[in-house]
């Protein structure tokens, strides 16, 4: 059940978007509302219900009446209603009427969203009923509205849709699976069903971004399984922009990607070429914030391709200089002394010294000391990884 505060901020604001002819003064809690509009609103709704039941469709003239009735019903939330039914019930009733019968698609979209913000069992029941009757273009909004109201029935609805999914449901399902409110409902036990849905998803240009967003969602549940699907996509295309998009699942910073998954990705991408420079640059951008020095072993082989593309080389230098792994010091010294690359400030990088505007490797004793410390850190990292796997 919504609180009055929710009505005053959310519902009031959203009803304005419907184009009902309402203004901001209607939502002022202090303003006294005349009783006449309250009864006018009731009268309009009763008339419209009769007309819609009789005609099974709504005319433009009736739409204007609905819009006016909606404006009146917004006032109900601050009026002292003397008739049966709460203000919320009447707002739900009006929003359902619009969502089902308005000829204006934007009004229908906003009415569906309002039901999500109004919440309550009547709004929830109305939205669930719409899923069986609304056209595909509105299904996405209905699912999102159920998500916004934290419907306890949403998970079961989505699972059923996944089991019987068709091409028309792809957009609605991909959208809800990636929504923040739904993220905590889907779990690893649902992965087989998700994988089956992914395999059914058409591999065409219209679904490029949906497939990409789906992989991102799957990566949050199981990055290794997502890596397998990403690799399938990578080896089947030579288009650089498509490779970059498919790697969005891993290069996005809200996904935790284990070292083993990165190994798979590097293996599939292979040597740096014009078709994957962009993909590698996005990966390097992700690596630069990592303290996992195992990743150094993956990017060091890329040094030999650095001079083939200046932007690629600069991204590689930036990643290594931020990771601060002393194992990368020799490669960094080599690249930083080349004129074609931007000079990063690495004067405090472990294992690198600067003399006479030239970067040099630290002496042998210093490097041995740094590598011994690195070995200890890698051992601690291995223990941490084992502990984390046991927890999972």
N, C-alpha and C positions, 0 to 999 in steps of 0.2 A: 504493500500500500504506500502510495506516495505521500510525502509530507507536504504541508502548505508551502514550505520553502521551495520545494522542487517545482510545485505548480507556478509559483511567482516568477521563477527564473527560467525554467526550461520550457514548460508548456506554453507559457505566455509568449516567449520569444518565438517558438516554433509556429504557433498559430498565426503570428504576424506574417510568416513566410508564405502562408497559404494564399495570400492575396485576398483576404476576406474583407478588406476595407477597414481593418482594425488599426487603431493607433496606440502609441505607447501609454496614453493616459488610462487605457482600459486595464492596465496591469498594476496600477497604483493602489496599493492596499489601503491607503488612507481616504481615497475618493469614494463618496457615497454613490451607489448606483441606483437609479430609479427602478421601481418595481416593474413598470410597464414593459421594458425590454425583456425582463425575465419571462413574463407570460407570453410575449410575442415569440420568443425563442421556442417555447414549448409548442406553441401553435404551429410554427413553421415546421418543426420536426415531425409533429403528428401528421400534418398535411403531406409532407414529403414521403413519410413512410407509407401512407395510403397510396400515393401516386406511384411510387416505385414498385410496390406490391402489385398494383393493378396493371402497370405498363411494362414491367420487367426491364425497362431501360429509362434513361434519364435524358431529358432534352436540355438544350442550352438555357432555356428559361428556368427550368428546375435547378440547374447548376447555380444560377444567380441567386435563387432562393436559398440553396444550401450555403453558399458563401455568406449570405446575410445571416442565416441562422447560426453559422459558426461564430460570427462576430458577436452575436448575442450570447452564445453559450460561453464564450470566454469571460463575459461579465458574471456568469453564474458563480464563478469561484470566489467572488468577493460579496455576492449578494446573499441575503438571508432567504434562502429558498423555502417557500411555503408549500411546495408541492412534493409528492413522493419522488424518491430517487436523489442520490447525492450529486453534487456538481461533477465529480469525477466520472460517474456513470454516464452523465449526459455528454461530457466531453468525449468519452470513449464511443458513445453511440453516434455522435456527429462525425468523429474521425473515421469510423467504420463505414458510415454512409458515403463519405467522400472517397475513401479508398476503393470502394466497390463500384461506385457509379459515376464519379467525375469523368468528364471527357477530356480534362486537361492532365497530361501525364505528370507534369511537375507537381500539381496539386495532389495527385495520387501518391507520388513518392513521399511528399511531406506528410501526408495523412498517415502513411505507414510508419514513418519515423516517429511521429507524435505518439502513436500507440506504444512504441517501444519505451518512450520516456514516461508515459502515464503509468505503465506497469499495472499490476493487479490481475486477478484471474480472468476478468472479462476481456481485458485487452489481450492477454495471452491466448485465450480461446479464439478470439477473433483472428489473430495473426495465424494461428495454426490452421484454422479453417481456410484461410486465404491460400495456403500452400497448395491445396488440392484444386483450387479453381483459378488462381491468378496466372497470367501469361508469364513466360520465362523471363521477360525483362524486369518483372517486379519481384521474382523469387529472391534475388540477392538482397533486396531491401528488407523483405520480410524476415529472412534469416538474421540479418544484422539487427533488426528491431528486437527480435527474440534474444539476441546476444546482449543488447543494451539493457534489457530488463532482467538479465541474469536468469533466464528461464531454466528451470530444472529439467524441462523436457527437450531442450535443444540438442543435447548430446544424442539421445535416442533418435531424434529426427534426422540428424546428420548421418548417423551410422546407417539408418535405413536408406537414405538417399545414396550413400556410397555403395551399398549392396546392389541397388537397382539403377546405378548411375547410367545416364545416357549423355550424348554429346551436348544436349541442351542444358544439362545441369552443371556443366563444367565451370562456367563462370561463377555461379552462385556458390558452389562447393569450394572452389579455390579461394574465393574471397573470405568465406567464413572460417576456413581452416587456418588462414593467416591472421585472423583478427586477434587482437590482444585479449579480449574477454574469453575467447574460446581456447586460447593456447594451453591453459592448464587442464582442460577437459580431455584432450586427446593424449593417449599414453602409448608406450611401446607395444602393448598387447594389440593395438589397432594397426600396427605396421603392415601385416599381411593384406589387410583390406585396403589400406592406403596404396600399397604397391600395385594391387590389382586395378585400382582406379587410375593410377598413373599410366599403366600400360594401355588402358582404353582411351586415354586422352589423345585426340587427333594430333599428329605431328605436322601441323601446318603453321603458316605465318601468324594466323589469328590466335594461336595458342602458345606462341613463343613465351610471352611474359607470364602466362598462367603456369606453364611447365617450370619456368624459372622460380616463381614464387612457391610452387609446390615443393621443389627441391630444398628451398630454404627452410620451409616448415619441417620437412623430413629430417634435415640436418640437425635440427634442434632435438629431435627424438633419438636419432642414431646416425651420427656423422659418417660412420664406415659404410652403412648401407647407402646413404646419400652419395658417398664418393663413388660407389659402383655405378649408380645411375648417371652421375656427372660424367664419368669416364665413357660410358656408352654414348653420351651425347657428343663428347669431345672427339672421339675417333670417327664419328660419322659425318663430320663437317670440316670444311677447309676455310669457312668464313670466320674471320677474326672477331667480328662483332658478336656472332652467335656464341663463340667460345667464351668471350668475356661475360656475356649474359648468363650462360649456364653456371659460371663460376661465382655468380652473385650469391649463391647459397653459402659459399665459404668465405668470400671476401667481405661479407657484411659483418660488422663487429659485434652483433648480438648473438652470434652462433659460435659455440665453443668447438673448435676443430682439433682433434688429436693429431699427433705427429704421423701416425700410421695412415690417416686419411690424406694428409698432404703428400705422403710418399706415393700413394696411388695416383693422385692428380698430376704430380710431376712426371711420373712414368708415362701417363697417357698424353700429356702435352708434348713431351720429348724436347729436342733441341729448340732453342729460340730461333724463330723465323718470322717473316713478315705477317704470317697468319696467326701468330700467338703472342706478338709483342705486347699488345694491349692486355691480354689475359695475365701475362707475367707481371706487368706493371701493377695491376690491381693486387696480385698476390704479394708483391714486394711491399706495397703500401700497408697491407695487413701485417706482414712480418715485422715491420719497423717498430711496432708496439709490443712485440713478443719478447719474453725473457727465456724462452725455450731455445737453448743454444743447439739443440739437435737440428733445428731448421737451417743452421749454417751449412751443414753437410749437403743440404738440398740446393742451396743457392750458389755455393762456391763453383760448381761446374758451369754456371751461367756466365762466369767472368770472361770466358773465352769468346763470348758473343757480344760483349759490351760495346766494342768499337764498331760493330755493324750498324748500330742504331743509337744515336746520342741520347735520345729520351729514355730508351731502355737502360742504357749504361748509367745515367744519372739516377734513375729509380733504384737500380741495384746498389749504387754507392750510398744512397740515402738510407736504404734499409739496413745495410751492414753497419754503417756508422752509428745508427740508433740502437742496434742490437748490442753493440759493444762487446762482441765476443773476440777475445784475443786471437783465436784461431783464424779469424778473417783479416788480421793485421797485414800479413804479406800481400794478400790480394788487394787490399785497400791502398797500400803504399804504391803498388804498381799503377792502379787506376788514377789515384789522386795526382800523380806526377805527369799525367797526360794532359796536354793543353785542351783537348776537345771536351773535357768534362768540367762541370762547375766545381769550384773548390769548397768543400764542406769544412766547417771548423772542427777538426778532429785532433787538435793539439793535446787534448786530455784523453785520447783513446788509448786503452791499455795495449802497450806494445808498439806505439808509434810516437816518434819525436819529430820535431820540426827544427831544421837548421838552415839558415840562409835561404828561406822561402822554399825549402824542399823537404818533403816528408821522407823520413828514414825509419827503418825498423830498429827497435830497441836492441841493446846488446844481448848476447847469448844468455848470460846469467839472468837477466831480467825476463827474457822470454821463457826460460825454463821455469822460473818462479811462477809466472802467470799461467803457464800451461798446467802446472801442478795444482794451482788453485782451481783451474777450470775442471780438471779431472775430479776433484773433490765435489765440486758443484754438480757435475753430471751424475755422480753416484747418488747424491741427495735427491736429484730429480727422478732418478730411476726408482728409488724407494717411495717417493711421493706418488709416482704413477701407479706402482703396485698397490699402494694403500687405497688409492682412488678407485681402482678396478675392483678391489675387494668390497668397497662400500657399495658400488653399483650392483 
